[in-house]
Amino acid sequence: DVVLRYLRFRPGNVGTDSNVAWANGFEGVSQQFNVIGYFCGGWHVDSGNVDVLSGYFGSTAYAGTDYLDLNGITPGTISTNLPTVVGKSYRLNFAYSQNPEGNPTAVANILQNGNLLLSLSVRTTNSWTNLKWATTSVVFVATAPTTQIQFASQSPSWYGVLLDDISLTIVETGSGDALQFSNAANVIADHVTATWSASDLVSVLGSTN
């Protein structure tokens, strides 16, 4: 039995990633250096050039087998165009590291339709056999039915930010039931209030009484 009475729910930072809208980890190509133009499932090198690496000097990708150095022999900028819904929130997720042969800090800017979302500075002591991958994400609201995502190297010479396992997930804010039961029996719930709930305050799914 479940008995709940006199409950008040207050809004907070309620947001969950409901599904993956798009994902790409630079897979499906052989190792390539100084790449220009289109490559890897819709990515485009907008300026400079990049390296697609696979097992380079015994290195391991964050996911799969391939990953990207944003710097070929020059700093590179890559982009892809993704379908989005205006007004909906999205989370851009990716893994990153830095070329271990380069400067102490590698820097890249991440942009949405030309607007800066994040400036990423990577400073770590790593090696090709232990790249020390990390992950991060940034949330944005779509302003157009197509969103261009760009990664632009800000590091000079041949040594840039390493990227892998990039994805876009839809962020859903809390706007449904305040309280939900699943597969419960003999449920009693009264005096439940929640000012932000857009539908029935309480829903009982697959339950009895």
Biotite code that builds the C-alpha atoms (Angstrom):
import biotite.structure as struc

atoms = struc.array([
    struc.Atom([0.000, 0.000, 0.000], chain_id="A", res_id=1, res_name="ASP", atom_name="CA", element="C"),
    struc.Atom([1.044, 3.591, -0.631], chain_id="A", res_id=2, res_name="VAL", atom_name="CA", element="C"),
    struc.Atom([-0.473, 6.479, 1.330], chain_id="A", res_id=3, res_name="VAL", atom_name="CA", element="C"),
    struc.Atom([0.741, 10.037, 0.740], chain_id="A", res_id=4, res_name="LEU", atom_name="CA", element="C"),
    struc.Atom([-0.983, 13.158, 2.020], chain_id="A", res_id=5, res_name="ARG", atom_name="CA", element="C"),
    struc.Atom([-0.263, 16.876, 2.208], chain_id="A", res_id=6, res_name="TYR", atom_name="CA", element="C"),
    struc.Atom([2.656, 17.048, -0.204], chain_id="A", res_id=7, res_name="LEU", atom_name="CA", element="C"),
    struc.Atom([3.965, 20.224, -1.789], chain_id="A", res_id=8, res_name="ARG", atom_name="CA", element="C"),
    struc.Atom([6.493, 20.023, -4.619], chain_id="A", res_id=9, res_name="PHE", atom_name="CA", element="C"),
    struc.Atom([8.658, 23.018, -5.307], chain_id="A", res_id=10, res_name="ARG", atom_name="CA", element="C"),
    struc.Atom([10.323, 23.666, -8.661], chain_id="A", res_id=11, res_name="PRO", atom_name="CA", element="C"),
    struc.Atom([14.063, 23.324, -8.915], chain_id="A", res_id=12, res_name="GLY", atom_name="CA", element="C"),
    struc.Atom([16.671, 22.735, -11.566], chain_id="A", res_id=13, res_name="ASN", atom_name="CA", element="C"),
    struc.Atom([14.851, 19.857, -13.172], chain_id="A", res_id=14, res_name="VAL", atom_name="CA", element="C"),
    struc.Atom([16.303, 18.841, -16.502], chain_id="A", res_id=15, res_name="GLY", atom_name="CA", element="C"),
    struc.Atom([17.048, 15.459, -18.011], chain_id="A", res_id=16, res_name="THR", atom_name="CA", element="C"),
    struc.Atom([18.489, 14.306, -21.313], chain_id="A", res_id=17, res_name="ASP", atom_name="CA", element="C"),
    struc.Atom([15.663, 12.297, -22.795], chain_id="A", res_id=18, res_name="SER", atom_name="CA", element="C"),
    struc.Atom([17.344, 11.044, -25.958], chain_id="A", res_id=19, res_name="ASN", atom_name="CA", element="C"),
    struc.Atom([20.300, 11.394, -28.263], chain_id="A", res_id=20, res_name="VAL", atom_name="CA", element="C"),
    struc.Atom([19.475, 13.584, -31.246], chain_id="A", res_id=21, res_name="ALA", atom_name="CA", element="C"),
    struc.Atom([22.813, 13.031, -32.992], chain_id="A", res_id=22, res_name="TRP", atom_name="CA", element="C"),
    struc.Atom([26.206, 11.449, -32.338], chain_id="A", res_id=23, res_name="ALA", atom_name="CA", element="C"),
    struc.Atom([29.503, 11.196, -34.184], chain_id="A", res_id=24, res_name="ASN", atom_name="CA", element="C"),
    struc.Atom([32.929, 10.003, -33.065], chain_id="A", res_id=25, res_name="GLY", atom_name="CA", element="C"),
    struc.Atom([34.875, 10.395, -36.341], chain_id="A", res_id=26, res_name="PHE", atom_name="CA", element="C"),
    struc.Atom([34.559, 6.665, -37.027], chain_id="A", res_id=27, res_name="GLU", atom_name="CA", element="C"),
    struc.Atom([34.645, 4.821, -40.327], chain_id="A", res_id=28, res_name="GLY", atom_name="CA", element="C"),
    struc.Atom([37.754, 6.279, -41.946], chain_id="A", res_id=29, res_name="VAL", atom_name="CA", element="C"),
    struc.Atom([41.409, 5.328, -41.970], chain_id="A", res_id=30, res_name="SER", atom_name="CA", element="C"),
    struc.Atom([44.000, 7.505, -40.254], chain_id="A", res_id=31, res_name="GLN", atom_name="CA", element="C"),
    struc.Atom([44.431, 10.731, -42.224], chain_id="A", res_id=32, res_name="GLN", atom_name="CA", element="C"),
    struc.Atom([46.659, 13.774, -41.794], chain_id="A", res_id=33, res_name="PHE", atom_name="CA", element="C"),
    struc.Atom([46.084, 17.396, -42.841], chain_id="A", res_id=34, res_name="ASN", atom_name="CA", element="C"),
    struc.Atom([42.449, 16.724, -43.776], chain_id="A", res_id=35, res_name="VAL", atom_name="CA", element="C"),
    struc.Atom([40.502, 19.419, -45.634], chain_id="A", res_id=36, res_name="ILE", atom_name="CA", element="C"),
    struc.Atom([36.951, 19.579, -47.004], chain_id="A", res_id=37, res_name="GLY", atom_name="CA", element="C"),
    struc.Atom([34.244, 17.099, -45.964], chain_id="A", res_id=38, res_name="TYR", atom_name="CA", element="C"),
    struc.Atom([35.050, 14.049, -43.863], chain_id="A", res_id=39, res_name="PHE", atom_name="CA", element="C"),
    struc.Atom([33.577, 11.624, -41.299], chain_id="A", res_id=40, res_name="CYS", atom_name="CA", element="C"),
    struc.Atom([29.807, 11.759, -41.662], chain_id="A", res_id=41, res_name="GLY", atom_name="CA", element="C"),
    struc.Atom([29.032, 15.390, -42.384], chain_id="A", res_id=42, res_name="GLY", atom_name="CA", element="C"),
    struc.Atom([31.933, 17.226, -40.740], chain_id="A", res_id=43, res_name="TRP", atom_name="CA", element="C"),
    struc.Atom([33.589, 19.929, -42.802], chain_id="A", res_id=44, res_name="HIS", atom_name="CA", element="C"),
    struc.Atom([36.970, 21.597, -42.346], chain_id="A", res_id=45, res_name="VAL", atom_name="CA", element="C"),
    struc.Atom([36.112, 25.285, -42.628], chain_id="A", res_id=46, res_name="ASP", atom_name="CA", element="C"),
    struc.Atom([39.685, 26.556, -42.275], chain_id="A", res_id=47, res_name="SER", atom_name="CA", element="C"),
    struc.Atom([43.158, 25.138, -41.803], chain_id="A", res_id=48, res_name="GLY", atom_name="CA", element="C"),
    struc.Atom([43.387, 21.350, -41.579], chain_id="A", res_id=49, res_name="ASN", atom_name="CA", element="C"),
    struc.Atom([42.988, 18.546, -39.025], chain_id="A", res_id=50, res_name="VAL", atom_name="CA", element="C"),
    struc.Atom([44.256, 15.025, -38.332], chain_id="A", res_id=51, res_name="ASP", atom_name="CA", element="C"),
    struc.Atom([42.014, 11.965, -37.934], chain_id="A", res_id=52, res_name="VAL", atom_name="CA", element="C"),
    struc.Atom([43.998, 9.586, -35.719], chain_id="A", res_id=53, res_name="LEU", atom_name="CA", element="C"),
    struc.Atom([43.619, 5.879, -34.968], chain_id="A", res_id=54, res_name="SER", atom_name="CA", element="C"),
    struc.Atom([46.066, 4.076, -32.727], chain_id="A", res_id=55, res_name="GLY", atom_name="CA", element="C"),
    struc.Atom([48.655, 6.789, -33.340], chain_id="A", res_id=56, res_name="TYR", atom_name="CA", element="C"),
    struc.Atom([51.831, 5.878, -31.415], chain_id="A", res_id=57, res_name="PHE", atom_name="CA", element="C"),
    struc.Atom([49.820, 3.374, -29.370], chain_id="A", res_id=58, res_name="GLY", atom_name="CA", element="C"),
    struc.Atom([47.083, 5.858, -28.451], chain_id="A", res_id=59, res_name="SER", atom_name="CA", element="C"),
    struc.Atom([43.491, 4.907, -27.636], chain_id="A", res_id=60, res_name="THR", atom_name="CA", element="C"),
    struc.Atom([40.350, 6.833, -28.594], chain_id="A", res_id=61, res_name="ALA", atom_name="CA", element="C"),
    struc.Atom([37.854, 7.766, -25.891], chain_id="A", res_id=62, res_name="TYR", atom_name="CA", element="C"),
    struc.Atom([35.265, 5.673, -27.738], chain_id="A", res_id=63, res_name="ALA", atom_name="CA", element="C"),
    struc.Atom([35.617, 3.502, -30.810], chain_id="A", res_id=64, res_name="GLY", atom_name="CA", element="C"),
    struc.Atom([38.929, 3.621, -32.642], chain_id="A", res_id=65, res_name="THR", atom_name="CA", element="C"),
    struc.Atom([39.200, 7.105, -34.205], chain_id="A", res_id=66, res_name="ASP", atom_name="CA", element="C"),
    struc.Atom([39.581, 10.592, -32.783], chain_id="A", res_id=67, res_name="TYR", atom_name="CA", element="C"),
    struc.Atom([40.504, 14.060, -34.030], chain_id="A", res_id=68, res_name="LEU", atom_name="CA", element="C"),
    struc.Atom([43.374, 16.484, -33.539], chain_id="A", res_id=69, res_name="ASP", atom_name="CA", element="C"),
    struc.Atom([42.013, 19.970, -34.313], chain_id="A", res_id=70, res_name="LEU", atom_name="CA", element="C"),
    struc.Atom([45.458, 20.921, -35.602], chain_id="A", res_id=71, res_name="ASN", atom_name="CA", element="C"),
    struc.Atom([47.011, 19.383, -38.667], chain_id="A", res_id=72, res_name="GLY", atom_name="CA", element="C"),
    struc.Atom([50.008, 21.392, -39.794], chain_id="A", res_id=73, res_name="ILE", atom_name="CA", element="C"),
    struc.Atom([47.862, 24.488, -39.169], chain_id="A", res_id=74, res_name="THR", atom_name="CA", element="C"),
    struc.Atom([45.049, 25.243, -36.660], chain_id="A", res_id=75, res_name="PRO", atom_name="CA", element="C"),
    struc.Atom([41.773, 23.836, -37.949], chain_id="A", res_id=76, res_name="GLY", atom_name="CA", element="C"),
    struc.Atom([38.094, 24.728, -37.655], chain_id="A", res_id=77, res_name="THR", atom_name="CA", element="C"),
    struc.Atom([35.462, 22.023, -38.222], chain_id="A", res_id=78, res_name="ILE", atom_name="CA", element="C"),
    struc.Atom([31.679, 22.298, -38.416], chain_id="A", res_id=79, res_name="SER", atom_name="CA", element="C"),
    struc.Atom([28.539, 20.266, -38.957], chain_id="A", res_id=80, res_name="THR", atom_name="CA", element="C"),
    struc.Atom([24.908, 21.306, -39.491], chain_id="A", res_id=81, res_name="ASN", atom_name="CA", element="C"),
    struc.Atom([22.273, 19.590, -37.359], chain_id="A", res_id=82, res_name="LEU", atom_name="CA", element="C"),
    struc.Atom([18.446, 19.714, -37.442], chain_id="A", res_id=83, res_name="PRO", atom_name="CA", element="C"),
    struc.Atom([17.024, 21.338, -34.306], chain_id="A", res_id=84, res_name="THR", atom_name="CA", element="C"),
    struc.Atom([13.701, 22.644, -33.011], chain_id="A", res_id=85, res_name="VAL", atom_name="CA", element="C"),
    struc.Atom([13.551, 26.373, -32.320], chain_id="A", res_id=86, res_name="VAL", atom_name="CA", element="C"),
    struc.Atom([13.181, 27.061, -28.601], chain_id="A", res_id=87, res_name="GLY", atom_name="CA", element="C"),
    struc.Atom([14.217, 23.574, -27.497], chain_id="A", res_id=88, res_name="LYS", atom_name="CA", element="C"),
    struc.Atom([17.223, 23.071, -25.225], chain_id="A", res_id=89, res_name="SER", atom_name="CA", element="C"),
    struc.Atom([20.070, 20.804, -26.300], chain_id="A", res_id=90, res_name="TYR", atom_name="CA", element="C"),
    struc.Atom([23.201, 19.545, -24.579], chain_id="A", res_id=91, res_name="ARG", atom_name="CA", element="C"),
    struc.Atom([26.393, 19.263, -26.629], chain_id="A", res_id=92, res_name="LEU", atom_name="CA", element="C"),
    struc.Atom([28.587, 16.539, -25.127], chain_id="A", res_id=93, res_name="ASN", atom_name="CA", element="C"),
    struc.Atom([32.138, 15.589, -26.083], chain_id="A", res_id=94, res_name="PHE", atom_name="CA", element="C"),
    struc.Atom([35.385, 14.019, -24.905], chain_id="A", res_id=95, res_name="ALA", atom_name="CA", element="C"),
    struc.Atom([38.619, 15.990, -25.083], chain_id="A", res_id=96, res_name="TYR", atom_name="CA", element="C"),
    struc.Atom([42.345, 15.861, -24.414], chain_id="A", res_id=97, res_name="SER", atom_name="CA", element="C"),
    struc.Atom([45.390, 17.526, -25.959], chain_id="A", res_id=98, res_name="GLN", atom_name="CA", element="C"),
    struc.Atom([48.223, 16.564, -28.253], chain_id="A", res_id=99, res_name="ASN", atom_name="CA", element="C"),
    struc.Atom([50.937, 15.438, -25.810], chain_id="A", res_id=100, res_name="PRO", atom_name="CA", element="C"),
    struc.Atom([53.740, 16.786, -27.990], chain_id="A", res_id=101, res_name="GLU", atom_name="CA", element="C"),
    struc.Atom([52.497, 20.352, -27.969], chain_id="A", res_id=102, res_name="GLY", atom_name="CA", element="C"),
    struc.Atom([52.404, 23.465, -25.857], chain_id="A", res_id=103, res_name="ASN", atom_name="CA", element="C"),
    struc.Atom([51.452, 23.265, -22.142], chain_id="A", res_id=104, res_name="PRO", atom_name="CA", element="C"),
    struc.Atom([47.916, 24.453, -22.972], chain_id="A", res_id=105, res_name="THR", atom_name="CA", element="C"),
    struc.Atom([45.725, 23.672, -25.980], chain_id="A", res_id=106, res_name="ALA", atom_name="CA", element="C"),
    struc.Atom([42.709, 25.915, -26.622], chain_id="A", res_id=107, res_name="VAL", atom_name="CA", element="C"),
    struc.Atom([39.581, 25.576, -28.773], chain_id="A", res_id=108, res_name="ALA", atom_name="CA", element="C"),
    struc.Atom([36.374, 27.563, -29.112], chain_id="A", res_id=109, res_name="ASN", atom_name="CA", element="C"),
    struc.Atom([32.995, 25.859, -29.510], chain_id="A", res_id=110, res_name="ILE", atom_name="CA", element="C"),
    struc.Atom([30.375, 27.872, -31.376], chain_id="A", res_id=111, res_name="LEU", atom_name="CA", element="C"),
    struc.Atom([26.647, 27.643, -32.156], chain_id="A", res_id=112, res_name="GLN", atom_name="CA", element="C"),
    struc.Atom([25.721, 29.401, -35.394], chain_id="A", res_id=113, res_name="ASN", atom_name="CA", element="C"),
    struc.Atom([28.816, 31.556, -35.037], chain_id="A", res_id=114, res_name="GLY", atom_name="CA", element="C"),
    struc.Atom([28.151, 32.480, -31.395], chain_id="A", res_id=115, res_name="ASN", atom_name="CA", element="C"),
    struc.Atom([30.625, 31.375, -28.742], chain_id="A", res_id=116, res_name="LEU", atom_name="CA", element="C"),
    struc.Atom([29.272, 28.629, -26.472], chain_id="A", res_id=117, res_name="LEU", atom_name="CA", element="C"),
    struc.Atom([32.464, 27.640, -24.702], chain_id="A", res_id=118, res_name="LEU", atom_name="CA", element="C"),
    struc.Atom([36.170, 28.396, -24.741], chain_id="A", res_id=119, res_name="SER", atom_name="CA", element="C"),
    struc.Atom([37.980, 25.196, -23.790], chain_id="A", res_id=120, res_name="LEU", atom_name="CA", element="C"),
    struc.Atom([41.520, 25.312, -22.373], chain_id="A", res_id=121, res_name="SER", atom_name="CA", element="C"),
    struc.Atom([43.187, 21.927, -21.885], chain_id="A", res_id=122, res_name="VAL", atom_name="CA", element="C"),
    struc.Atom([46.277, 21.688, -19.730], chain_id="A", res_id=123, res_name="ARG", atom_name="CA", element="C"),
    struc.Atom([47.325, 18.187, -18.738], chain_id="A", res_id=124, res_name="THR", atom_name="CA", element="C"),
    struc.Atom([50.434, 16.058, -18.603], chain_id="A", res_id=125, res_name="THR", atom_name="CA", element="C"),
    struc.Atom([49.738, 13.088, -20.838], chain_id="A", res_id=126, res_name="ASN", atom_name="CA", element="C"),
    struc.Atom([51.324, 10.780, -23.377], chain_id="A", res_id=127, res_name="SER", atom_name="CA", element="C"),
    struc.Atom([50.215, 9.000, -26.540], chain_id="A", res_id=128, res_name="TRP", atom_name="CA", element="C"),
    struc.Atom([49.699, 5.779, -24.571], chain_id="A", res_id=129, res_name="THR", atom_name="CA", element="C"),
    struc.Atom([47.774, 7.620, -21.821], chain_id="A", res_id=130, res_name="ASN", atom_name="CA", element="C"),
    struc.Atom([45.909, 10.554, -23.303], chain_id="A", res_id=131, res_name="LEU", atom_name="CA", element="C"),
    struc.Atom([43.899, 11.184, -20.098], chain_id="A", res_id=132, res_name="LYS", atom_name="CA", element="C"),
    struc.Atom([40.584, 11.834, -21.823], chain_id="A", res_id=133, res_name="TRP", atom_name="CA", element="C"),
    struc.Atom([38.014, 13.967, -20.022], chain_id="A", res_id=134, res_name="ALA", atom_name="CA", element="C"),
    struc.Atom([34.409, 14.874, -20.887], chain_id="A", res_id=135, res_name="THR", atom_name="CA", element="C"),
    struc.Atom([32.339, 18.020, -20.725], chain_id="A", res_id=136, res_name="THR", atom_name="CA", element="C"),
    struc.Atom([29.073, 19.433, -22.053], chain_id="A", res_id=137, res_name="SER", atom_name="CA", element="C"),
    struc.Atom([27.363, 22.750, -22.722], chain_id="A", res_id=138, res_name="VAL", atom_name="CA", element="C"),
    struc.Atom([23.629, 23.515, -22.995], chain_id="A", res_id=139, res_name="VAL", atom_name="CA", element="C"),
    struc.Atom([22.155, 25.866, -25.570], chain_id="A", res_id=140, res_name="PHE", atom_name="CA", element="C"),
    struc.Atom([18.717, 26.835, -26.879], chain_id="A", res_id=141, res_name="VAL", atom_name="CA", element="C"),
    struc.Atom([18.151, 26.343, -30.593], chain_id="A", res_id=142, res_name="ALA", atom_name="CA", element="C"),
    struc.Atom([17.376, 29.569, -32.457], chain_id="A", res_id=143, res_name="THR", atom_name="CA", element="C"),
    struc.Atom([16.928, 28.058, -35.929], chain_id="A", res_id=144, res_name="ALA", atom_name="CA", element="C"),
    struc.Atom([15.696, 24.816, -37.533], chain_id="A", res_id=145, res_name="PRO", atom_name="CA", element="C"),
    struc.Atom([19.319, 24.061, -38.480], chain_id="A", res_id=146, res_name="THR", atom_name="CA", element="C"),
    struc.Atom([22.135, 24.615, -36.002], chain_id="A", res_id=147, res_name="THR", atom_name="CA", element="C"),
    struc.Atom([25.760, 24.782, -37.019], chain_id="A", res_id=148, res_name="GLN", atom_name="CA", element="C"),
    struc.Atom([28.204, 23.464, -34.420], chain_id="A", res_id=149, res_name="ILE", atom_name="CA", element="C"),
    struc.Atom([31.827, 24.513, -34.799], chain_id="A", res_id=150, res_name="GLN", atom_name="CA", element="C"),
    struc.Atom([35.051, 23.547, -33.049], chain_id="A", res_id=151, res_name="PHE", atom_name="CA", element="C"),
    struc.Atom([37.778, 26.104, -33.779], chain_id="A", res_id=152, res_name="ALA", atom_name="CA", element="C"),
    struc.Atom([41.381, 25.610, -32.694], chain_id="A", res_id=153, res_name="SER", atom_name="CA", element="C"),
    struc.Atom([43.040, 28.575, -31.010], chain_id="A", res_id=154, res_name="GLN", atom_name="CA", element="C"),
    struc.Atom([46.393, 26.810, -30.642], chain_id="A", res_id=155, res_name="SER", atom_name="CA", element="C"),
    struc.Atom([49.326, 27.598, -32.937], chain_id="A", res_id=156, res_name="PRO", atom_name="CA", element="C"),
    struc.Atom([51.519, 25.113, -34.804], chain_id="A", res_id=157, res_name="SER", atom_name="CA", element="C"),
    struc.Atom([50.815, 21.376, -35.128], chain_id="A", res_id=158, res_name="TRP", atom_name="CA", element="C"),
    struc.Atom([49.513, 20.530, -31.677], chain_id="A", res_id=159, res_name="TYR", atom_name="CA", element="C"),
    struc.Atom([45.855, 21.024, -30.790], chain_id="A", res_id=160, res_name="GLY", atom_name="CA", element="C"),
    struc.Atom([42.892, 19.898, -28.743], chain_id="A", res_id=161, res_name="VAL", atom_name="CA", element="C"),
    struc.Atom([41.927, 16.253, -29.277], chain_id="A", res_id=162, res_name="LEU", atom_name="CA", element="C"),
    struc.Atom([38.195, 15.489, -29.712], chain_id="A", res_id=163, res_name="LEU", atom_name="CA", element="C"),
    struc.Atom([36.072, 12.353, -29.647], chain_id="A", res_id=164, res_name="ASP", atom_name="CA", element="C"),
    struc.Atom([32.563, 11.009, -29.005], chain_id="A", res_id=165, res_name="ASP", atom_name="CA", element="C"),
    struc.Atom([30.589, 14.163, -29.807], chain_id="A", res_id=166, res_name="ILE", atom_name="CA", element="C"),
    struc.Atom([26.822, 14.000, -29.316], chain_id="A", res_id=167, res_name="SER", atom_name="CA", element="C"),
    struc.Atom([23.753, 16.206, -29.065], chain_id="A", res_id=168, res_name="LEU", atom_name="CA", element="C"),
    struc.Atom([21.019, 15.288, -26.585], chain_id="A", res_id=169, res_name="THR", atom_name="CA", element="C"),
    struc.Atom([17.620, 16.884, -26.053], chain_id="A", res_id=170, res_name="ILE", atom_name="CA", element="C"),
    struc.Atom([17.147, 18.413, -22.616], chain_id="A", res_id=171, res_name="VAL", atom_name="CA", element="C"),
    struc.Atom([13.627, 18.134, -21.226], chain_id="A", res_id=172, res_name="GLU", atom_name="CA", element="C"),
    struc.Atom([12.624, 20.465, -18.409], chain_id="A", res_id=173, res_name="THR", atom_name="CA", element="C"),
    struc.Atom([10.223, 19.326, -15.724], chain_id="A", res_id=174, res_name="GLY", atom_name="CA", element="C"),
    struc.Atom([6.732, 20.156, -16.944], chain_id="A", res_id=175, res_name="SER", atom_name="CA", element="C"),
    struc.Atom([4.742, 16.962, -16.492], chain_id="A", res_id=176, res_name="GLY", atom_name="CA", element="C"),
    struc.Atom([3.373, 15.103, -13.501], chain_id="A", res_id=177, res_name="ASP", atom_name="CA", element="C"),
    struc.Atom([4.391, 16.238, -10.045], chain_id="A", res_id=178, res_name="ALA", atom_name="CA", element="C"),
    struc.Atom([4.168, 12.676, -8.769], chain_id="A", res_id=179, res_name="LEU", atom_name="CA", element="C"),
    struc.Atom([4.040, 9.407, -10.667], chain_id="A", res_id=180, res_name="GLN", atom_name="CA", element="C"),
    struc.Atom([3.519, 5.822, -9.497], chain_id="A", res_id=181, res_name="PHE", atom_name="CA", element="C"),
    struc.Atom([4.338, 2.771, -11.584], chain_id="A", res_id=182, res_name="SER", atom_name="CA", element="C"),
    struc.Atom([3.212, -0.786, -10.861], chain_id="A", res_id=183, res_name="ASN", atom_name="CA", element="C"),
    struc.Atom([1.893, 0.042, -7.385], chain_id="A", res_id=184, res_name="ALA", atom_name="CA", element="C"),
    struc.Atom([-1.195, -1.251, -5.579], chain_id="A", res_id=185, res_name="ALA", atom_name="CA", element="C"),
    struc.Atom([-3.666, 0.504, -3.256], chain_id="A", res_id=186, res_name="ASN", atom_name="CA", element="C"),
    struc.Atom([-2.413, 4.027, -3.892], chain_id="A", res_id=187, res_name="VAL", atom_name="CA", element="C"),
    struc.Atom([-3.875, 6.912, -1.887], chain_id="A", res_id=188, res_name="ILE", atom_name="CA", element="C"),
    struc.Atom([-2.503, 10.382, -2.605], chain_id="A", res_id=189, res_name="ALA", atom_name="CA", element="C"),
    struc.Atom([-4.310, 13.596, -1.741], chain_id="A", res_id=190, res_name="ASP", atom_name="CA", element="C"),
    struc.Atom([-3.495, 17.248, -1.072], chain_id="A", res_id=191, res_name="HIS", atom_name="CA", element="C"),
    struc.Atom([-0.653, 17.184, -3.614], chain_id="A", res_id=192, res_name="VAL", atom_name="CA", element="C"),
    struc.Atom([0.270, 20.563, -5.118], chain_id="A", res_id=193, res_name="THR", atom_name="CA", element="C"),
    struc.Atom([2.864, 21.685, -7.642], chain_id="A", res_id=194, res_name="ALA", atom_name="CA", element="C"),
    struc.Atom([2.618, 25.036, -9.359], chain_id="A", res_id=195, res_name="THR", atom_name="CA", element="C"),
    struc.Atom([4.634, 24.072, -12.453], chain_id="A", res_id=196, res_name="TRP", atom_name="CA", element="C"),
    struc.Atom([2.849, 20.852, -13.395], chain_id="A", res_id=197, res_name="SER", atom_name="CA", element="C"),
    struc.Atom([1.303, 21.150, -16.834], chain_id="A", res_id=198, res_name="ALA", atom_name="CA", element="C"),
    struc.Atom([-0.870, 18.051, -16.618], chain_id="A", res_id=199, res_name="SER", atom_name="CA", element="C"),
    struc.Atom([-2.504, 15.899, -13.908], chain_id="A", res_id=200, res_name="ASP", atom_name="CA", element="C"),
    struc.Atom([-0.573, 16.346, -10.693], chain_id="A", res_id=201, res_name="LEU", atom_name="CA", element="C"),
    struc.Atom([-0.589, 12.627, -9.966], chain_id="A", res_id=202, res_name="VAL", atom_name="CA", element="C"),
    struc.Atom([-0.516, 9.789, -12.465], chain_id="A", res_id=203, res_name="SER", atom_name="CA", element="C"),
    struc.Atom([-0.692, 6.097, -11.654], chain_id="A", res_id=204, res_name="VAL", atom_name="CA", element="C"),
    struc.Atom([0.699, 3.771, -14.311], chain_id="A", res_id=205, res_name="LEU", atom_name="CA", element="C"),
    struc.Atom([0.208, 0.029, -14.401], chain_id="A", res_id=206, res_name="GLY", atom_name="CA", element="C"),
    struc.Atom([-1.246, 0.096, -10.903], chain_id="A", res_id=207, res_name="SER", atom_name="CA", element="C"),
    struc.Atom([-4.476, -0.871, -9.132], chain_id="A", res_id=208, res_name="THR", atom_name="CA", element="C"),
    struc.Atom([-6.897, 0.864, -6.779], chain_id="A", res_id=209, res_name="ASN", atom_name="CA", element="C"),
])
